[in-house]
C-alpha cells in the first residue's frame, strides 16, 4: 500500500465508506422484491413479474446514482460523519 500514495489510499477509504452506505439500501429493496415476486408467482400472475423486476431495478439504479452524485458533488456534507472529533 505504500507505493500508491496517501491520496489514492484516502480515495479508496472514501469509496469504501460510500459502498458501505449504499449496500443496505440495495439489499433491502432486493429482499422486498423477492417477496413481491413470490407473491406474484404464488398467485399465478407470471406476466406481472418481468415488469415488476424492471421497474424495481430502474428505481434502485436511479436511487443509487442520485446518492452517488450527491456525495460526489457535496462531499463535505457526508464526510464529516467519518472524521474523528
Secondary structure, DSSP 8 states (H G I E B T S, - for coil): -TTT-HHHHHHHHHHHHHHHHHHHHHHHHHHHHHHHHHHHHHTT-THHHHHHHHHHHHHHHHHHHHHHHHHHH-THHHHGGGS--
